[in-house]
Amino acid sequence: MLKLKQEQKLQQKLSPQQIQYIKLLQLPTLALEQRIKAELESNPLLEEGAEEEETPLEETLDGAPESADTETASEPEAAEAATEEEASVDYEEEIDWEELFNNVDDLYGYKARVDRSEEDEERRELPLPARPSMIEHLREQLILLDLNETERLIAEQIIGSIDEDGYLRRPLESIVDDLMFTHGISVTEEDVERVLKQIQRLDPVGIAARDLRECLIVQLEALPEDTPGREVALRMLREAFKDFTMKHFEALQRKLGVSEVALKEAYDLIQHLNPKPGEGDLIPQQNYIVPDFTVTYEDGEFIITLNSRNAPQLRISRRYRQMLEQMAAAKKKGKRVNGLDEKTRAFLKNKLESARWFINSINQRRQTMLKVMKAIVELQEDFFKYGEGHLKPMILKDVADRIGMDISTVSRVVNGKYVQTDFGVYELKYFFSEGLATESGEEVSNKEVKALIQRMIAQEDKRNPLSDQKIAELLAQQGFKIARRTVTKYREQLGIPVARLRREIVLDNRPTETKRSKT
């Protein structure tokens, strides 16, 4: 049975201006620069540059007696004015140019301010020269090889098949098939293997290897034969690669029949090889971190600066501003502006609103970001004064409560943003961490505990690295009651391998008796 039901609901919907502000808020400095450039290209009413000297309004309007007031008209006044105009001017019934224009004067004087000093200008980074990609670098070296036409095609196919980390993971059979399909030439896998060996010895040596073992062997073979540890290292990789990866040093000594000194020499030699030749160079990339904020501590106070040097100054176009003035004046007189049809007027109205929203959103973004950064500095005052080791527990809610904004807003500001401090560049996310209570009841950041774990591992005996359980016990002795699984989680977040894989061959001057008793 169908029933009609009437109920009231209160719903909150975001306006287009709010959506634009939210999108701009989450953009870092470089992305904001691109967004502003795109807006300048799409909206003719926006332009960049310093303010120009204004032409007197009387000259612009050819003696028009009145000008638009710089105060924004109230809603009742705007509605009343619109009603009066509707009776006499039909073509303006949906476009209140005077109300729009009243908002323009405020915007015209506003510029997205740029925090730039002469010293900053002098310290601008010089552009780096372009450099060829790794693929181009390899192709340039092919001329050094004595290759015939078929071998050159094979080499081109191999180079084009190299992965981003410098490895060739495609089967040689697939390369053979590709050559037949694309060039109509018939070659064997042995032909491809022969060319591959030559490419692997180009710069960087080991490029196009099919696995880590082959990559390291190629680099060792390219070393002079009298290189200390070279022969033992080659035997280690060829005869006992699994024991090498697992760091089973005692087993390696037995299998290779070498002393601990010779094993360490060979192992250290391998450690200095490049496991991923060409990583990050196959496609030229230049990733820079441009700090969004700068925080300095001078004369007992913090100076917080928002980096806006990549955001050009914005204003409403003077040319279109004069056109709007003419429309406002003509409307008061009940006249139509020559040469402007209804579509043109509607276009200008939409672009004016868009420009106003955009400039206001830029300004609002600036204010919000500074509020959030100021709150972070206040909550982490000791860190910005003294640096590492003084980080306090802090979550997004702490900042949101302090500035009276939503947690989602703070999250958008923090995400992907960086700050330049007196102690280095940090991502804003770095300052947020959960708290851990010590035995004395004091709360410390889990980042401090991670730093402590990192220091313990850096100072451990590399012959017998600390297990996660042992680290947990040592932390407990210092007042941190942390479970072993928590230590494991923190260690993995730090990118530190398990104890077994941290073992190293350490030679010392201990007496022979001590060495024998330990073995």
CORMO-V584691 format. One record per backbone hydrogen bond with DSSP energy under -0.5 kcal/mol. NH is the residue of the N-H (numbers start at 0). CO is the residue of the C=O. E is the energy in kcal/mol with one decimal. If there is no record, write none. Layout:
NH:CO:E  NH:CO:E
This chain:
10:8:-0.7  12:10:-0.6  18:14:-2.3  19:15:-2.3  20:16:-2.4  21:17:-2.5  22:18:-2.2  23:19:-2.4  24:20:-2.3  25:21:-1.3  26:23:-1.2  31:27:-2.4  32:28:-1.9  33:29:-1.7  34:30:-2.2  35:31:-2.6  36:32:-2.1  37:33:-2.2  38:34:-2.0  39:35:-2.4  40:36:-1.8  41:37:-1.6  42:38:-1.8  43:41:-0.6  45:42:-1.5  46:314:-2.1  48:312:-0.9  58:55:-0.5  59:55:-1.7  60:56:-2.2  61:58:-1.0  62:57:-3.2  77:73:-2.6  78:74:-2.6  79:75:-2.5  80:76:-2.5  81:77:-2.3  82:78:-2.1  83:79:-2.1  84:80:-2.1  85:81:-2.0  86:82:-1.1  87:83:-0.7  87:84:-0.7  88:84:-3.4  91:88:-1.0  92:89:-1.7  94:91:-1.1  95:93:-0.6  96:94:-1.3  99:95:-2.1  100:96:-3.3  101:97:-2.3  102:98:-0.9  102:99:-0.9  103:99:-0.5  103:100:-1.1  104:100:-1.0  106:102:-1.2  107:103:-3.2  108:104:-1.4  109:105:-0.5  109:106:-1.0  112:110:-1.4  114:112:-0.5  115:113:-1.4  120:116:-2.1  121:117:-2.0  122:118:-1.5  123:120:-1.1  133:280:-3.5  134:281:-0.7  136:132:-2.4  137:133:-2.5  138:134:-2.3  139:135:-2.2  140:136:-0.9  141:137:-0.7  141:138:-0.8  142:139:-0.6  143:140:-1.8  144:141:-1.5  146:144:-1.7  151:147:-2.2  152:148:-1.8  153:149:-2.1  154:150:-2.5  155:151:-2.5  156:152:-2.1  157:153:-2.3  158:154:-2.7  159:155:-2.1  160:156:-0.6  160:157:-1.2  161:158:-1.2  162:166:-3.5  165:162:-1.6  167:208:-2.6  168:166:-0.7  173:170:-0.8  174:170:-1.3  175:171:-2.2  176:172:-2.1  177:173:-2.4  178:174:-2.2  179:175:-1.7  180:176:-2.3  181:177:-3.1  182:178:-1.8  183:178:-0.7  183:179:-0.6  184:178:-1.3  186:184:-0.6  191:187:-1.8  192:188:-2.6  193:189:-2.0  194:190:-1.7  195:191:-2.6  196:192:-2.0  197:193:-0.9  198:194:-2.1  199:195:-2.5  200:197:-0.9  201:198:-2.1  203:201:-0.5  205:199:-3.3  206:203:-1.7  207:165:-2.7  208:165:-0.6  208:205:-1.2  214:210:-2.2  215:211:-2.5  216:212:-2.3  217:213:-2.5  218:214:-1.6  219:215:-2.2  220:216:-2.8  221:217:-1.3  222:219:-1.2  226:223:-1.9  229:226:-2.0  232:228:-2.3  233:229:-2.3  234:230:-2.2  235:231:-2.5  236:232:-2.1  237:233:-2.2  238:234:-3.1  239:234:-0.6  239:235:-1.6  243:239:-1.8  244:240:-2.4  245:241:-1.9  246:242:-0.5  246:243:-0.9  247:242:-2.4  248:246:-1.5  251:247:-2.1  252:248:-2.3  253:249:-1.9  254:250:-2.7  255:251:-2.6  256:252:-1.7  257:252:-0.9  262:258:-2.3  263:259:-2.4  264:260:-2.1  265:261:-2.1  266:262:-2.8  267:263:-2.8  268:264:-1.5  269:265:-2.0  270:266:-2.1  271:267:-0.9  271:268:-0.7  272:269:-1.9  274:272:-0.7  276:273:-0.5  278:275:-1.9  279:163:-1.0  280:277:-2.3  281:163:-0.5  281:277:-0.8  287:285:-0.7  289:287:-0.7  290:288:-0.7  291:417:-2.0  292:417:-1.6  293:304:-2.2  294:419:-2.9  295:302:-2.0  297:295:-0.6  297:300:-2.5  300:297:-1.7  302:295:-3.0  303:301:-0.6  304:293:-2.7  304:302:-0.5  306:291:-2.9  306:304:-0.6  307:305:-0.8  310:307:-1.6  311:309:-0.7  314:46:-1.7  316:44:-3.3  320:316:-2.1  321:317:-2.2  322:318:-1.5  323:319:-2.3  324:320:-2.1  325:321:-2.1  326:322:-1.9  327:323:-2.6  328:324:-2.5  329:325:-2.8  330:326:-2.2  331:327:-1.6  332:328:-1.2  333:330:-1.0  334:329:-3.0  339:336:-1.6  340:338:-0.6  344:340:-2.1  345:341:-2.5  346:342:-2.4  347:343:-2.6  348:344:-2.3  349:345:-2.4  350:346:-2.5  351:347:-2.4  352:348:-2.3  353:349:-2.4  354:350:-2.6  355:351:-2.6  356:352:-2.8  357:353:-2.4  358:354:-2.6  359:355:-2.4  360:356:-2.6  361:357:-2.3  362:358:-2.3  363:359:-2.8  364:360:-2.6  365:361:-2.1  366:362:-2.1  367:363:-2.5  368:364:-2.6  369:365:-2.1  370:366:-2.0  371:367:-2.4  372:368:-2.5  373:369:-2.4  374:370:-2.1  375:371:-2.2  376:372:-2.4  377:373:-2.2  378:374:-2.3  379:375:-2.2  380:377:-0.8  383:379:-1.8  384:380:-1.1  385:381:-3.2  386:382:-2.8  389:386:-1.0  393:432:-1.9  397:394:-0.9  398:394:-1.1  399:395:-2.6  400:396:-2.8  401:397:-1.4  402:398:-2.0  403:399:-1.2  404:399:-1.8  409:405:-1.7  410:406:-2.5  411:407:-1.9  412:408:-1.9  413:409:-2.5  414:410:-2.3  416:413:-1.7  418:425:-2.8  419:292:-2.8  420:418:-0.6  420:423:-2.8  423:420:-1.2  425:418:-2.4  427:416:-2.4  429:426:-1.9  430:427:-1.3  431:428:-1.7  432:393:-1.9  432:430:-0.5  435:443:-3.1  437:441:-2.6  438:478:-1.5  440:437:-1.8  443:435:-2.7  444:390:-0.8  445:433:-2.2  447:444:-0.9  448:444:-1.2  449:445:-2.3  450:446:-2.3  451:447:-1.9  452:448:-2.5  453:449:-2.5  454:450:-2.1  455:451:-2.3  456:452:-2.3  457:453:-2.0  458:454:-1.6  459:456:-0.8  461:459:-0.7  463:460:-0.7  470:466:-2.2  471:467:-2.2  472:468:-1.9  473:469:-2.3  474:470:-2.4  475:471:-1.9  476:472:-1.6  477:473:-0.8  477:474:-0.7  478:475:-1.5  479:474:-2.8  480:478:-0.7  481:479:-1.2  486:482:-1.8  487:483:-2.4  488:484:-2.1  489:485:-2.5  490:486:-2.7  491:487:-2.3  492:488:-2.1  493:489:-1.6  494:491:-1.2  495:490:-2.3  500:497:-0.7  501:497:-0.5  501:498:-1.4  502:499:-0.8  503:461:-2.1  505:503:-0.7  506:504:-0.5  514:510:-1.8  515:511:-2.5  516:512:-2.5  517:513:-1.8  518:514:-1.8
